[in-house]
Amino acid sequence: MNLVRLVLTHSRARGSARMVLAVLAAYADEEGYAWPSMVRLADLAGVGFRTAVRAIEALEQAGEIERERRAVRTGERTAVNRYRILIPRCATGDTSSGS
């Protein structure tokens, strides 16, 4: 089962937060990590910038994602945060006891 389907099936998020989570899932690698800029995330989710920020905060607080803040600035470029989607092991079929 792909990550977008898992998120849509098992997430408790609603509204804008659910859309933001679905976008993160669509861009995530095999380990559930994604690193879109906040501007891109908001655009793809069809929400405003502040709404996307609030959605990320709500998802993090609900335990559906974890955020790695990356505040590295080089010239005009700023490193974007990295997000990991947290899906229960039972949802992914992972029954291993290790990490």
N, CA, C and O atoms as CSV, one atom per row, in Angstrom:
chain,resi,resn,atom,element,x,y,z
A,1,MET,N,N,0.857,-1.177,0.000
A,1,MET,CA,C,0.000,0.000,0.000
A,1,MET,C,C,0.901,1.237,0.000
A,1,MET,O,O,1.865,1.303,0.763
A,2,ASN,N,N,0.592,2.207,-0.847
A,2,ASN,CA,C,1.468,3.382,-0.890
A,2,ASN,C,C,1.174,4.349,0.259
A,2,ASN,O,O,0.137,4.262,0.916
A,3,LEU,N,N,2.100,5.256,0.481
A,3,LEU,CA,C,2.025,6.139,1.637
A,3,LEU,C,C,0.830,7.089,1.576
A,3,LEU,O,O,0.215,7.365,2.606
A,4,VAL,N,N,0.495,7.587,0.405
A,4,VAL,CA,C,-0.668,8.479,0.282
A,4,VAL,C,C,-1.926,7.738,0.708
A,4,VAL,O,O,-2.748,8.277,1.449
A,5,ARG,N,N,-2.074,6.512,0.244
A,5,ARG,CA,C,-3.254,5.725,0.618
A,5,ARG,C,C,-3.269,5.439,2.116
A,5,ARG,O,O,-4.325,5.502,2.745
A,6,LEU,N,N,-2.108,5.126,2.693
A,6,LEU,CA,C,-2.037,4.895,4.139
A,6,LEU,C,C,-2.461,6.131,4.919
A,6,LEU,O,O,-3.218,6.046,5.886
A,7,VAL,N,N,-1.959,7.281,4.481
A,7,VAL,CA,C,-2.309,8.539,5.159
A,7,VAL,C,C,-3.810,8.793,5.058
A,7,VAL,O,O,-4.454,9.133,6.050
A,8,LEU,N,N,-4.360,8.629,3.866
A,8,LEU,CA,C,-5.791,8.891,3.688
A,8,LEU,C,C,-6.650,7.897,4.445
A,8,LEU,O,O,-7.765,8.222,4.853
A,9,THR,N,N,-6.146,6.696,4.635
A,9,THR,CA,C,-6.895,5.662,5.343
A,9,THR,C,C,-6.780,5.777,6.864
A,9,THR,O,O,-7.755,5.555,7.582
A,10,HIS,N,N,-5.573,6.129,7.357
A,10,HIS,CA,C,-5.325,6.041,8.795
A,10,HIS,C,C,-5.170,7.376,9.533
A,10,HIS,O,O,-5.180,7.393,10.764
A,11,SER,N,N,-5.030,8.464,8.829
A,11,SER,CA,C,-4.858,9.747,9.504
A,11,SER,C,C,-6.162,10.208,10.145
A,11,SER,O,O,-7.253,9.981,9.620
A,12,ARG,N,N,-6.017,10.856,11.283
A,12,ARG,CA,C,-7.180,11.460,11.944
A,12,ARG,C,C,-7.305,12.943,11.605
A,12,ARG,O,O,-8.244,13.609,12.042
A,13,ALA,N,N,-6.360,13.453,10.827
A,13,ALA,CA,C,-6.369,14.870,10.441
A,13,ALA,C,C,-7.584,15.160,9.559
A,13,ALA,O,O,-8.086,14.286,8.852
A,14,ARG,N,N,-8.034,16.393,9.621
A,14,ARG,CA,C,-9.178,16.839,8.829
A,14,ARG,C,C,-8.835,18.140,8.125
A,14,ARG,O,O,-7.894,18.836,8.505
A,15,GLY,N,N,-9.595,18.455,7.108
A,15,GLY,CA,C,-9.483,19.748,6.429
A,15,GLY,C,C,-8.106,20.019,5.853
A,15,GLY,O,O,-7.505,19.163,5.202
A,16,SER,N,N,-7.620,21.219,6.102
A,16,SER,CA,C,-6.335,21.664,5.552
A,16,SER,C,C,-5.175,20.791,6.016
A,16,SER,O,O,-4.261,20.512,5.240
A,17,ALA,N,N,-5.205,20.363,7.256
A,17,ALA,CA,C,-4.123,19.522,7.769
A,17,ALA,C,C,-4.069,18.207,7.000
A,17,ALA,O,O,-2.982,17.700,6.723
A,18,ARG,N,N,-5.202,17.660,6.659
A,18,ARG,CA,C,-5.252,16.411,5.898
A,18,ARG,C,C,-4.671,16.612,4.493
A,18,ARG,O,O,-3.948,15.754,3.988
A,19,MET,N,N,-4.988,17.739,3.873
A,19,MET,CA,C,-4.440,18.034,2.544
A,19,MET,C,C,-2.922,18.192,2.606
A,19,MET,O,O,-2.203,17.663,1.758
A,20,VAL,N,N,-2.443,18.914,3.603
A,20,VAL,CA,C,-1.002,19.111,3.763
A,20,VAL,C,C,-0.316,17.764,3.988
A,20,VAL,O,O,0.744,17.510,3.416
A,21,LEU,N,N,-0.901,16.910,4.804
A,21,LEU,CA,C,-0.332,15.588,5.056
A,21,LEU,C,C,-0.316,14.745,3.779
A,21,LEU,O,O,0.653,14.029,3.525
A,22,ALA,N,N,-1.360,14.821,2.989
A,22,ALA,CA,C,-1.409,14.071,1.731
A,22,ALA,C,C,-0.321,14.545,0.767
A,22,ALA,O,O,0.281,13.730,0.067
A,23,VAL,N,N,-0.065,15.849,0.723
A,23,VAL,CA,C,1.004,16.378,-0.127
A,23,VAL,C,C,2.361,15.877,0.374
A,23,VAL,O,O,3.204,15.462,-0.422
A,24,LEU,N,N,2.569,15.916,1.679
A,24,LEU,CA,C,3.823,15.386,2.232
A,24,LEU,C,C,3.992,13.916,1.845
A,24,LEU,O,O,5.084,13.493,1.465
A,25,ALA,N,N,2.924,13.151,1.940
A,25,ALA,CA,C,2.986,11.725,1.603
A,25,ALA,C,C,3.311,11.517,0.126
A,25,ALA,O,O,4.048,10.598,-0.231
A,26,ALA,N,N,2.763,12.364,-0.718
A,26,ALA,CA,C,3.006,12.241,-2.163
A,26,ALA,C,C,4.471,12.492,-2.510
A,26,ALA,O,O,4.983,11.931,-3.479
A,27,TYR,N,N,5.140,13.320,-1.735
A,27,TYR,CA,C,6.536,13.667,-1.998
A,27,TYR,C,C,7.532,12.921,-1.121
A,27,TYR,O,O,8.738,13.140,-1.234
A,28,ALA,N,N,7.048,12.049,-0.255
A,28,ALA,CA,C,7.927,11.347,0.687
A,28,ALA,C,C,8.703,10.223,0.009
A,28,ALA,O,O,8.244,9.619,-0.961
A,29,ASP,N,N,9.894,9.961,0.547
A,29,ASP,CA,C,10.686,8.833,0.065
A,29,ASP,C,C,10.193,7.548,0.752
A,29,ASP,O,O,9.187,7.565,1.461
A,30,GLU,N,N,10.912,6.436,0.533
A,30,GLU,CA,C,10.485,5.135,1.079
A,30,GLU,C,C,10.439,5.112,2.604
A,30,GLU,O,O,9.707,4.316,3.191
A,31,GLU,N,N,11.211,5.974,3.241
A,31,GLU,CA,C,11.241,6.009,4.701
A,31,GLU,C,C,10.255,7.012,5.288
A,31,GLU,O,O,10.198,7.185,6.505
A,32,GLY,N,N,9.484,7.668,4.437
A,32,GLY,CA,C,8.477,8.608,4.914
A,32,GLY,C,C,8.972,10.032,5.081
A,32,GLY,O,O,8.282,10.852,5.688
A,33,TYR,N,N,10.157,10.350,4.556
A,33,TYR,CA,C,10.705,11.708,4.667
A,33,TYR,C,C,10.365,12.554,3.443
A,33,TYR,O,O,10.426,12.083,2.307
A,34,ALA,N,N,10.011,13.800,3.696
A,34,ALA,CA,C,9.750,14.762,2.613
A,34,ALA,C,C,10.305,16.110,3.051
A,34,ALA,O,O,10.374,16.392,4.247
A,35,TRP,N,N,10.701,16.944,2.099
A,35,TRP,CA,C,11.285,18.234,2.445
A,35,TRP,C,C,10.877,19.339,1.474
A,35,TRP,O,O,11.738,20.046,0.950
A,36,PRO,N,N,9.574,19.497,1.227
A,36,PRO,CA,C,9.158,20.615,0.379
A,36,PRO,C,C,9.258,21.928,1.152
A,36,PRO,O,O,9.173,21.940,2.380
A,37,SER,N,N,9.438,23.020,0.435
A,37,SER,CA,C,9.407,24.321,1.108
A,37,SER,C,C,7.975,24.586,1.567
A,37,SER,O,O,7.032,23.987,1.049
A,38,MET,N,N,7.817,25.471,2.523
A,38,MET,CA,C,6.480,25.791,3.018
A,38,MET,C,C,5.633,26.436,1.920
A,38,MET,O,O,4.430,26.189,1.835
A,39,VAL,N,N,6.259,27.257,1.085
A,39,VAL,CA,C,5.536,27.898,-0.021
A,39,VAL,C,C,5.010,26.835,-0.981
A,39,VAL,O,O,3.851,26.884,-1.394
A,40,ARG,N,N,5.860,25.878,-1.331
A,40,ARG,CA,C,5.450,24.802,-2.246
A,40,ARG,C,C,4.382,23.928,-1.608
A,40,ARG,O,O,3.412,23.555,-2.269
A,41,LEU,N,N,4.545,23.601,-0.354
A,41,LEU,CA,C,3.576,22.787,0.361
A,41,LEU,C,C,2.199,23.452,0.378
A,41,LEU,O,O,1.185,22.811,0.100
A,42,ALA,N,N,2.180,24.729,0.702
A,42,ALA,CA,C,0.915,25.473,0.721
A,42,ALA,C,C,0.278,25.497,-0.663
A,42,ALA,O,O,-0.927,25.289,-0.804
A,43,ASP,N,N,1.090,25.751,-1.676
A,43,ASP,CA,C,0.580,25.821,-3.049
A,43,ASP,C,C,-0.024,24.489,-3.481
A,43,ASP,O,O,-1.134,24.459,-4.013
A,44,LEU,N,N,0.686,23.399,-3.260
A,44,LEU,CA,C,0.201,22.084,-3.676
A,44,LEU,C,C,-1.024,21.629,-2.887
A,44,LEU,O,O,-1.873,20.909,-3.412
A,45,ALA,N,N,-1.112,22.049,-1.627
A,45,ALA,CA,C,-2.266,21.683,-0.793
A,45,ALA,C,C,-3.461,22.597,-1.043
A,45,ALA,O,O,-4.570,22.319,-0.587
A,46,GLY,N,N,-3.228,23.695,-1.774
A,46,GLY,CA,C,-4.319,24.622,-2.070
A,46,GLY,C,C,-4.739,25.459,-0.877
A,46,GLY,O,O,-5.906,25.821,-0.733
A,47,VAL,N,N,-3.765,25.763,-0.019
A,47,VAL,CA,C,-4.050,26.572,1.171
A,47,VAL,C,C,-3.072,27.736,1.233
A,47,VAL,O,O,-2.074,27.751,0.513
A,48,GLY,N,N,-3.354,28.697,2.080
A,48,GLY,CA,C,-2.455,29.820,2.277
A,48,GLY,C,C,-1.229,29.427,3.090
A,48,GLY,O,O,-1.206,28.384,3.744
A,49,PHE,N,N,-0.227,30.270,3.039
A,49,PHE,CA,C,1.027,30.007,3.748
A,49,PHE,C,C,0.795,29.794,5.234
A,49,PHE,O,O,1.247,28.792,5.787
A,50,ARG,N,N,0.090,30.727,5.901
A,50,ARG,CA,C,-0.150,30.610,7.348
A,50,ARG,C,C,-0.978,29.371,7.675
A,50,ARG,O,O,-0.765,28.735,8.707
A,51,THR,N,N,-1.917,29.030,6.805
A,51,THR,CA,C,-2.724,27.826,7.025
A,51,THR,C,C,-1.844,26.589,6.968
A,51,THR,O,O,-2.025,25.665,7.760
A,52,ALA,N,N,-0.894,26.560,6.041
A,52,ALA,CA,C,0.036,25.435,5.945
A,52,ALA,C,C,0.907,25.341,7.196
A,52,ALA,O,O,1.159,24.248,7.704
A,53,VAL,N,N,1.360,26.482,7.684
A,53,VAL,CA,C,2.172,26.502,8.914
A,53,VAL,C,C,1.355,25.945,10.080
A,53,VAL,O,O,1.851,25.114,10.841
A,54,ARG,N,N,0.121,26.392,10.223
A,54,ARG,CA,C,-0.740,25.891,11.307
A,54,ARG,C,C,-1.018,24.390,11.139
A,54,ARG,O,O,-1.076,23.652,12.122
A,55,ALA,N,N,-1.186,23.952,9.896
A,55,ALA,CA,C,-1.435,22.529,9.637
A,55,ALA,C,C,-0.234,21.690,10.061
A,55,ALA,O,O,-0.402,20.646,10.691
A,56,ILE,N,N,0.966,22.134,9.725
A,56,ILE,CA,C,2.182,21.421,10.130
A,56,ILE,C,C,2.267,21.350,11.652
A,56,ILE,O,O,2.585,20.300,12.211
A,57,GLU,N,N,1.986,22.461,12.319
A,57,GLU,CA,C,2.011,22.478,13.786
A,57,GLU,C,C,0.996,21.506,14.364
A,57,GLU,O,O,1.299,20.790,15.318
A,58,ALA,N,N,-0.218,21.472,13.793
A,58,ALA,CA,C,-1.264,20.576,14.276
A,58,ALA,C,C,-0.892,19.109,14.032
A,58,ALA,O,O,-1.115,18.257,14.892
A,59,LEU,N,N,-0.328,18.822,12.864
A,59,LEU,CA,C,0.073,17.447,12.548
A,59,LEU,C,C,1.195,16.976,13.463
A,59,LEU,O,O,1.222,15.823,13.894
A,60,GLU,N,N,2.113,17.880,13.750
A,60,GLU,CA,C,3.219,17.543,14.643
A,60,GLU,C,C,2.690,17.282,16.058
A,60,GLU,O,O,3.086,16.315,16.708
A,61,GLN,N,N,1.811,18.138,16.514
A,61,GLN,CA,C,1.250,17.988,17.860
A,61,GLN,C,C,0.404,16.717,17.983
A,61,GLN,O,O,0.356,16.100,19.047
A,62,ALA,N,N,-0.257,16.332,16.898
A,62,ALA,CA,C,-1.088,15.125,16.904
A,62,ALA,C,C,-0.267,13.850,16.755
A,62,ALA,O,O,-0.808,12.749,16.851
A,63,GLY,N,N,1.042,13.993,16.520
A,63,GLY,CA,C,1.901,12.826,16.384
A,63,GLY,C,C,1.836,12.174,15.014
A,63,GLY,O,O,2.244,11.023,14.858
A,64,GLU,N,N,1.327,12.897,14.013
A,64,GLU,CA,C,1.230,12.327,12.670
A,64,GLU,C,C,2.476,12.593,11.840
A,64,GLU,O,O,2.734,11.893,10.861
A,65,ILE,N,N,3.247,13.598,12.224
A,65,ILE,CA,C,4.527,13.870,11.566
A,65,ILE,C,C,5.539,14.281,12.626
A,65,ILE,O,O,5.179,14.665,13.738
A,66,GLU,N,N,6.802,14.192,12.259
A,66,GLU,CA,C,7.825,14.826,13.074
A,66,GLU,C,C,8.600,15.746,12.145
A,66,GLU,O,O,8.806,15.444,10.970
A,67,ARG,N,N,9.023,16.869,12.695
A,67,ARG,CA,C,9.697,17.898,11.899
A,67,ARG,C,C,11.130,18.059,12.371
A,67,ARG,O,O,11.399,18.179,13.567
A,68,GLU,N,N,12.034,18.059,11.423
A,68,GLU,CA,C,13.430,18.352,11.689
A,68,GLU,C,C,13.681,19.765,11.172
A,68,GLU,O,O,13.718,20.009,9.967
A,69,ARG,N,N,13.850,20.679,12.111
A,69,ARG,CA,C,14.054,22.076,11.721
A,69,ARG,C,C,15.476,22.259,11.197
A,69,ARG,O,O,16.444,21.842,11.834
A,70,ARG,N,N,15.585,22.875,10.048
A,70,ARG,CA,C,16.884,23.083,9.418
A,70,ARG,C,C,16.985,24.546,9.036
A,70,ARG,O,O,16.482,24.960,7.991
A,71,ALA,N,N,17.626,25.315,9.873
A,71,ALA,CA,C,17.696,26.764,9.693
A,71,ALA,C,C,19.045,27.203,9.134
A,71,ALA,O,O,19.631,28.173,9.614
A,72,VAL,N,N,19.530,26.507,8.144
A,72,VAL,CA,C,20.807,26.847,7.531
A,72,VAL,C,C,20.552,27.836,6.401
A,72,VAL,O,O,19.727,27.585,5.522
A,73,ARG,N,N,21.249,28.940,6.427
A,73,ARG,CA,C,21.075,29.941,5.376
A,73,ARG,C,C,22.410,30.145,4.675
A,73,ARG,O,O,23.419,30.460,5.306
A,74,THR,N,N,22.397,29.962,3.367
A,74,THR,CA,C,23.602,30.182,2.573
A,74,THR,C,C,23.254,31.154,1.454
A,74,THR,O,O,22.525,30.805,0.526
A,75,GLY,N,N,23.763,32.340,1.540
A,75,GLY,CA,C,23.433,33.344,0.523
A,75,GLY,C,C,21.955,33.670,0.552
A,75,GLY,O,O,21.413,34.061,1.586
A,76,GLU,N,N,21.311,33.510,-0.580
A,76,GLU,CA,C,19.875,33.800,-0.665
A,76,GLU,C,C,19.019,32.570,-0.424
A,76,GLU,O,O,17.791,32.663,-0.411
A,77,ARG,N,N,19.643,31.429,-0.234
A,77,ARG,CA,C,18.899,30.180,-0.050
A,77,ARG,C,C,18.823,29.770,1.411
A,77,ARG,O,O,19.800,29.885,2.152
A,78,THR,N,N,17.669,29.298,1.814
A,78,THR,CA,C,17.483,28.785,3.164
A,78,THR,C,C,17.136,27.302,3.068
A,78,THR,O,O,16.300,26.914,2.252
A,79,ALA,N,N,17.766,26.479,3.887
A,79,ALA,CA,C,17.448,25.052,3.896
A,79,ALA,C,C,16.025,24.861,4.411
A,79,ALA,O,O,15.608,25.520,5.364
A,80,VAL,N,N,15.298,23.972,3.789
A,80,VAL,CA,C,13.924,23.726,4.202
A,80,VAL,C,C,13.881,22.666,5.295
A,80,VAL,O,O,14.799,21.857,5.426
A,81,ASN,N,N,12.811,22.680,6.075
A,81,ASN,CA,C,12.620,21.663,7.100
A,81,ASN,C,C,12.422,20.309,6.434
A,81,ASN,O,O,12.027,20.218,5.272
A,82,ARG,N,N,12.703,19.275,7.191
A,82,ARG,CA,C,12.443,17.920,6.717
A,82,ARG,C,C,11.358,17.334,7.604
A,82,ARG,O,O,11.379,17.506,8.823
A,83,TYR,N,N,10.414,16.645,6.989
A,83,TYR,CA,C,9.274,16.082,7.703
A,83,TYR,C,C,9.282,14.575,7.532
A,83,TYR,O,O,9.646,14.057,6.476
A,84,ARG,N,N,8.876,13.877,8.586
A,84,ARG,CA,C,8.717,12.424,8.503
A,84,ARG,C,C,7.290,12.084,8.881
A,84,ARG,O,O,6.793,12.484,9.934
A,85,ILE,N,N,6.652,11.349,8.016
A,85,ILE,CA,C,5.284,10.918,8.278
A,85,ILE,C,C,5.338,9.717,9.206
A,85,ILE,O,O,6.058,8.751,8.950
A,86,LEU,N,N,4.581,9.786,10.270
A,86,LEU,CA,C,4.553,8.715,11.269
A,86,LEU,C,C,3.255,7.932,11.103
A,86,LEU,O,O,2.173,8.426,11.419
A,87,ILE,N,N,3.378,6.726,10.610
A,87,ILE,CA,C,2.224,5.858,10.397
A,87,ILE,C,C,2.387,4.676,11.353
A,87,ILE,O,O,3.483,4.130,11.477
A,88,PRO,N,N,1.318,4.281,12.025
A,88,PRO,CA,C,1.429,3.137,12.938
A,88,PRO,C,C,1.963,1.908,12.213
A,88,PRO,O,O,1.624,1.677,11.052
A,89,ARG,N,N,2.796,1.118,12.889
A,89,ARG,CA,C,3.371,-0.081,12.271
A,89,ARG,C,C,2.310,-1.024,11.747
A,89,ARG,O,O,2.498,-1.654,10.707
A,90,CYS,N,N,1.193,-1.131,12.456
A,90,CYS,CA,C,0.146,-2.053,12.006
A,90,CYS,C,C,-0.418,-1.608,10.656
A,90,CYS,O,O,-0.837,-2.446,9.857
A,91,ALA,N,N,-0.432,-0.310,10.397
A,91,ALA,CA,C,-0.954,0.201,9.129
A,91,ALA,C,C,-0.018,-0.116,7.975
A,91,ALA,O,O,-0.470,-0.344,6.852
A,92,THR,N,N,1.293,-0.134,8.243
A,92,THR,CA,C,2.257,-0.376,7.182
A,92,THR,C,C,2.590,-1.848,7.006
A,92,THR,O,O,3.251,-2.237,6.043
A,93,GLY,N,N,2.122,-2.665,7.949
A,93,GLY,CA,C,2.421,-4.089,7.877
A,93,GLY,C,C,3.769,-4.434,8.475
A,93,GLY,O,O,4.200,-5.584,8.393
A,94,ASP,N,N,4.444,-3.467,9.075
A,94,ASP,CA,C,5.759,-3.690,9.691
A,94,ASP,C,C,5.541,-4.261,11.085
A,94,ASP,O,O,5.024,-3.578,11.969
A,95,THR,N,N,5.929,-5.492,11.276
A,95,THR,CA,C,5.752,-6.120,12.585
A,95,THR,C,C,7.073,-6.338,13.293
A,95,THR,O,O,7.130,-7.004,14.327
A,96,SER,N,N,8.155,-5.766,12.726
A,96,SER,CA,C,9.464,-5.939,13.368
A,96,SER,C,C,9.515,-5.168,14.665
A,96,SER,O,O,8.842,-4.148,14.811
A,97,SER,N,N,10.304,-5.644,15.605
A,97,SER,CA,C,10.398,-4.971,16.897
A,97,SER,C,C,11.495,-3.926,16.917
A,97,SER,O,O,11.534,-3.108,17.836
A,98,GLY,N,N,12.388,-3.922,15.936
A,98,GLY,CA,C,13.471,-2.950,15.889
A,98,GLY,C,C,13.069,-1.715,15.124
A,98,GLY,O,O,11.991,-1.650,14.533
A,99,SER,N,N,13.965,-0.719,15.144
A,99,SER,CA,C,13.677,0.507,14.416
A,99,SER,C,C,14.142,0.412,13.001
A,99,SER,O,O,13.980,1.360,12.233
